[in-house]
Amino acid sequence: MAMAEAEIHPTTHLTLSRRLVMGAGAFLAASAGRGDKGFAMQKFESGRAPSDGLGVYYEVHGGPLAGRTPMVLVAGGLIPIEIAFASDLLPRFAKRRPVIAIEPQGHGHTADRPSPPSMEQMADDVRAVLDHLKVAKAHLLGHSLGGMILTGVAIRHPDRVASLVPVSAPYTFDGMQEELVTLQRDPTHVPSPQLIPLLPTEADFASWKAVYERVNPDPKSFDRVVGKVNAMLSAWPGWRPENVRTIKAPTLVVLGDNDFVRVDFAAQMARLIPHARLAVLPDTTHMDICRKRADWLEPMVEENIARAV
């Protein structure tokens, strides 16, 4: 995963900055797919919810929705459901309740819009999926870009949120490590040897692109979408602190101790949200937090859900 210092040269700048499009926190590389742990044998329903001219792709796992409060999962930037969640977290939560996994605009099965993406629109797209499935409220968990989007749902559509877990997801991009902010906004920046081991590999990025090219309505649009999401993140002002304070749902702010998000910023975010809790997972990076810490995340998330009952 790590690149030697000697390998960091100008020809790698574009590739490295392109990887950081994940919302500087959406980097989740799971090598396992749906065939792992027998997950491919489990049935799920899928569909597309209409939202502002776009069909937003979703999957429903864990049985029928009627009369039950489901969980919503949204992964990091450009990462499809089958890589981000399907091998571990999704089946864990689907044992207890229905799980709605959503691929935002320009992700996986969901097409891009002609207009630039925005956090506000992506948050509204999640609400549109809930409307389409006739879900009154849901427990929300999002990693990185997915967590930023779902924080927006809690701000813009608070009546639809039973609980919230933003994982490695600040409410503003400035909450990331300083060098990540620099790299996101300056593609000529050469990543330091300290940052390189935290970044995804070329194989990770290729796996996300391969799924996109297999399932997206416009399979050749991946690189264009990368550019659009990158531009969105570079210009995103973040959710306003005064709006973050309005979140009433039980909230658990989670990150690793060696994450893209700064621990001090995550603590500040938890203080902004009334009655929020903070969990800093030891010896954990941004890429590892969902794929290697499911055993830790599951009970903490379930405890946060219990606070909503």
C-alpha positions as CSV (number, residue, x, y, z in Angstrom):
1,M,0.0,0.0,0.0
2,A,2.7,2.5,0.8
3,M,5.0,4.0,-1.8
4,A,8.7,4.5,-1.1
5,E,9.8,8.1,-0.9
6,A,11.9,7.6,-4.1
7,E,8.8,6.7,-6.0
8,I,7.1,10.0,-5.3
9,H,7.9,12.1,-8.4
10,P,5.9,14.5,-10.6
11,T,4.4,11.8,-12.8
12,T,2.5,10.6,-9.7
13,H,0.9,13.9,-8.8
14,L,-2.2,13.6,-10.9
15,T,-2.9,10.0,-9.8
16,L,-2.4,10.8,-6.1
17,S,-4.6,13.9,-6.2
18,R,-7.3,12.0,-8.1
19,R,-7.4,9.5,-5.3
20,L,-8.1,12.2,-2.8
21,V,-11.5,12.9,-4.5
22,M,-13.1,10.7,-2.0
23,G,-13.9,13.6,0.2
24,A,-10.6,13.2,1.8
25,G,-12.1,10.5,3.9
26,A,-13.9,8.4,1.5
27,F,-11.1,6.1,0.9
28,L,-12.3,2.7,1.9
29,A,-10.7,-0.2,0.1
30,A,-12.2,-3.6,0.8
31,S,-10.6,-6.3,-1.2
32,A,-13.5,-8.7,-0.6
33,G,-16.6,-8.6,-2.7
34,R,-20.0,-10.1,-2.4
35,G,-18.8,-13.7,-2.7
36,D,-17.1,-13.4,0.7
37,K,-18.7,-15.1,3.8
38,G,-21.5,-16.4,1.8
39,F,-23.0,-13.0,1.3
40,A,-23.8,-13.6,-2.4
41,M,-26.3,-16.3,-1.2
42,Q,-28.5,-13.7,0.6
43,K,-31.2,-12.1,-1.4
44,F,-31.8,-8.4,-1.6
45,E,-34.1,-6.0,-3.5
46,S,-32.8,-3.1,-5.6
47,G,-34.3,-0.2,-7.5
48,R,-33.9,3.4,-8.4
49,A,-35.6,6.3,-6.7
50,P,-36.5,9.4,-8.8
51,S,-34.9,12.5,-7.5
52,D,-34.5,15.7,-9.5
53,G,-34.3,13.9,-12.8
54,L,-32.0,11.2,-11.6
55,G,-32.6,7.5,-10.7
56,V,-30.8,7.0,-7.4
57,Y,-29.8,3.4,-7.0
58,Y,-30.5,1.6,-3.7
59,E,-30.5,-1.9,-2.3
60,V,-32.7,-3.2,0.5
61,H,-31.2,-6.0,2.6
62,G,-32.5,-7.8,5.7
63,G,-36.1,-8.3,4.8
64,P,-39.2,-6.2,4.3
65,L,-39.3,-2.5,5.4
66,A,-42.9,-2.5,6.5
67,G,-43.3,-1.6,10.2
68,R,-39.5,-1.5,10.9
69,T,-37.0,1.4,11.2
70,P,-34.2,0.6,8.7
71,M,-30.6,1.6,8.6
72,V,-29.2,3.7,5.7
73,L,-25.6,3.1,4.6
74,V,-23.7,5.5,2.3
75,A,-20.1,4.8,1.4
76,G,-17.2,7.1,0.7
77,G,-16.6,8.9,-2.6
78,L,-16.8,6.8,-5.7
79,I,-16.8,3.5,-3.8
80,P,-19.7,1.1,-4.7
81,I,-21.8,-0.8,-2.2
82,E,-20.3,-4.1,-3.1
83,I,-16.8,-3.0,-2.2
84,A,-17.6,-0.7,0.7
85,F,-20.0,-2.6,2.8
86,A,-21.3,-5.9,1.4
87,S,-18.6,-8.2,2.8
88,D,-19.0,-7.2,6.5
89,L,-20.8,-4.2,7.9
90,L,-24.0,-4.6,5.7
91,P,-24.7,-8.2,6.6
92,R,-24.0,-7.5,10.3
93,F,-26.6,-4.8,10.5
94,A,-29.0,-6.7,8.2
95,K,-29.4,-9.4,10.8
96,R,-31.2,-7.0,13.1
97,R,-33.1,-4.7,10.7
98,P,-33.6,-3.8,7.1
99,V,-30.6,-2.0,5.6
100,I,-30.9,0.5,2.7
101,A,-27.6,0.9,0.9
102,I,-27.5,3.9,-1.4
103,E,-25.1,4.9,-4.2
104,P,-25.1,8.7,-4.6
105,Q,-24.9,10.7,-7.9
106,G,-22.1,9.4,-10.1
107,H,-21.4,6.4,-7.8
108,G,-21.7,2.8,-8.8
109,H,-25.1,2.1,-10.5
110,T,-26.2,5.8,-10.2
111,A,-25.7,8.0,-13.2
112,D,-24.3,11.5,-13.1
113,R,-26.3,14.6,-13.7
114,P,-25.3,17.2,-16.3
115,S,-25.1,19.8,-13.5
116,P,-22.2,19.8,-10.9
117,P,-22.8,17.6,-7.8
118,S,-23.5,19.3,-4.5
119,M,-23.7,18.0,-0.9
120,E,-27.1,19.6,-0.6
121,Q,-28.5,17.7,-3.6
122,M,-26.9,14.4,-2.5
123,A,-28.6,14.8,0.9
124,D,-31.9,15.5,-0.8
125,D,-31.3,12.4,-2.9
126,V,-31.2,10.3,0.2
127,R,-34.5,11.8,1.4
128,A,-35.9,10.9,-2.1
129,V,-35.0,7.3,-1.6
130,L,-36.7,7.3,1.8
131,D,-39.8,8.9,0.2
132,H,-39.8,6.3,-2.6
133,L,-39.6,3.4,-0.1
134,K,-42.2,5.1,2.2
135,V,-39.7,5.1,5.1
136,A,-40.6,7.7,7.7
137,K,-37.3,7.6,9.7
138,A,-34.0,5.7,9.4
139,H,-30.8,5.2,11.3
140,L,-28.0,6.7,9.2
141,L,-24.4,5.6,8.9
142,G,-22.0,7.0,6.3
143,H,-18.3,6.8,5.8
144,S,-16.3,9.8,4.7
145,L,-18.2,11.5,1.8
146,G,-21.1,9.3,2.8
147,G,-21.0,10.7,6.3
148,M,-20.8,14.3,5.1
149,I,-23.9,13.6,3.0
150,L,-25.8,12.0,5.8
151,T,-24.9,14.8,8.2
152,G,-26.6,17.0,5.6
153,V,-29.7,14.8,5.8
154,A,-29.8,15.3,9.6
155,I,-29.5,19.1,9.1
156,R,-31.9,19.5,6.1
157,H,-34.4,16.7,6.9
158,P,-34.2,16.2,10.7
159,D,-37.6,14.5,10.9
160,R,-36.3,11.6,8.8
161,V,-33.4,10.8,11.0
162,A,-33.7,8.3,14.0
163,S,-29.9,8.3,14.7
164,L,-26.7,9.4,13.0
165,V,-23.2,7.9,12.8
166,P,-20.7,9.9,10.7
167,V,-17.6,7.7,10.3
168,S,-14.4,9.6,9.4
169,A,-16.5,12.4,8.2
170,P,-16.1,16.1,9.3
171,Y,-18.8,18.7,8.7
172,T,-16.3,20.8,6.8
173,F,-13.3,19.8,4.7
174,D,-11.0,22.0,6.8
175,G,-11.5,19.4,9.6
176,M,-9.1,17.1,7.6
177,Q,-5.4,16.7,8.3
178,E,-3.7,19.9,7.0
179,E,-1.7,18.1,4.3
180,L,-4.9,16.4,2.9
181,V,-6.6,19.8,2.6
182,T,-3.5,21.1,0.7
183,L,-3.4,18.1,-1.6
184,Q,-7.1,18.3,-2.3
185,R,-6.8,21.9,-3.3
186,D,-3.4,21.9,-4.9
187,P,-2.8,19.0,-7.3
188,T,0.9,19.9,-7.7
189,H,1.5,19.2,-4.0
190,V,3.8,16.2,-3.4
191,P,2.5,14.0,-0.6
192,S,4.9,13.5,2.3
193,P,6.3,10.0,3.1
194,Q,4.1,10.2,6.3
195,L,0.9,10.7,4.2
196,I,1.6,8.1,1.5
197,P,0.9,5.0,3.7
198,L,-2.6,6.3,4.5
199,L,-3.6,6.6,0.9
200,P,-5.3,3.9,-1.2
201,T,-3.3,2.0,-3.7
202,E,-3.6,2.0,-7.5
203,A,-5.3,-1.4,-7.2
204,D,-7.9,0.0,-4.8
205,F,-8.7,2.8,-7.2
206,A,-8.8,0.4,-10.2
207,S,-11.3,-1.8,-8.3
208,W,-13.7,1.1,-7.8
209,K,-13.4,2.0,-11.5
210,A,-13.9,-1.5,-12.6
211,V,-17.2,-1.8,-10.8
212,Y,-18.3,1.6,-12.1
213,E,-17.6,0.5,-15.7
214,R,-19.5,-2.7,-15.2
215,V,-22.7,-1.3,-13.7
216,N,-23.0,2.5,-14.4
217,P,-25.4,3.7,-17.1
218,D,-22.5,5.7,-18.6
219,P,-19.5,3.4,-18.0
220,K,-17.0,5.7,-19.7
221,S,-17.8,8.7,-17.4
222,F,-15.8,7.7,-14.4
223,D,-12.9,10.0,-14.9
224,R,-15.2,12.9,-15.7
225,V,-17.1,12.2,-12.4
226,V,-13.9,12.1,-10.5
227,G,-13.1,15.6,-11.7
228,K,-16.6,16.9,-10.9
229,V,-16.6,15.5,-7.3
230,N,-13.0,16.8,-6.8
231,A,-14.2,20.3,-7.9
232,M,-17.1,20.1,-5.5
233,L,-15.0,19.1,-2.5
234,S,-12.4,21.8,-3.2
235,A,-15.0,24.5,-3.2
236,W,-17.3,23.1,-0.5
237,P,-17.8,25.6,2.4
238,G,-19.0,22.8,4.7
239,W,-22.1,22.6,6.8
240,R,-22.4,25.7,9.0
241,P,-21.6,25.1,12.7
242,E,-24.9,26.8,13.7
243,N,-26.7,24.2,11.5
244,V,-24.7,21.3,12.9
245,R,-25.9,22.4,16.4
246,T,-29.5,21.8,15.3
247,I,-29.0,18.0,14.9
248,K,-31.2,16.4,17.5
249,A,-30.9,12.7,16.6
250,P,-28.6,10.6,18.9
251,T,-25.2,10.9,17.2
252,L,-22.0,9.0,17.4
253,V,-19.0,10.7,15.8
254,V,-16.4,8.0,14.9
255,L,-12.9,8.1,13.5
256,G,-9.5,6.4,13.8
257,D,-6.6,7.7,15.7
258,N,-4.6,7.9,12.4
259,D,-7.5,9.0,10.2
260,F,-7.8,11.7,7.6
261,V,-10.0,13.7,10.0
262,R,-8.2,15.4,12.9
263,V,-9.1,14.0,16.3
264,D,-9.4,17.5,17.8
265,F,-11.8,18.5,15.1
266,A,-13.9,15.4,15.6
267,A,-14.1,16.2,19.3
268,Q,-15.2,19.8,18.4
269,M,-17.9,18.3,16.1
270,A,-19.2,16.1,18.9
271,R,-19.4,19.1,21.2
272,L,-21.4,21.0,18.7
273,I,-24.1,18.3,18.4
274,P,-26.3,18.1,21.5
275,H,-25.8,14.8,23.4
276,A,-23.4,13.5,20.7
277,R,-20.7,10.9,21.7
278,L,-17.2,10.6,20.3
279,A,-15.4,7.3,19.6
280,V,-11.7,7.3,18.6
281,L,-10.6,3.8,17.5
282,P,-7.0,3.0,18.4
283,D,-4.4,1.9,15.8
284,T,-7.0,2.7,13.0
285,T,-6.6,4.5,9.7
286,H,-9.2,5.9,7.4
287,M,-9.0,3.0,5.0
288,D,-9.2,0.4,7.8
289,I,-12.0,1.7,9.9
290,C,-14.9,0.0,8.1
291,R,-13.2,-3.1,6.7
292,K,-11.1,-4.0,9.8
293,R,-13.0,-2.5,12.7
294,A,-16.5,-3.9,12.1
295,D,-16.2,-5.9,15.4
296,W,-15.8,-2.6,17.2
297,L,-18.2,-0.5,15.2
298,E,-21.1,-2.8,15.4
299,P,-21.8,-2.7,19.2
300,M,-21.1,1.0,19.4
301,V,-23.5,1.7,16.5
302,E,-26.1,-0.5,18.1
303,E,-25.8,1.3,21.4
304,N,-26.3,4.6,19.6
305,I,-29.4,3.2,17.9
306,A,-30.7,2.1,21.2
307,R,-30.6,5.7,22.4
308,A,-33.2,6.5,19.8
309,V,-35.8,4.1,21.0
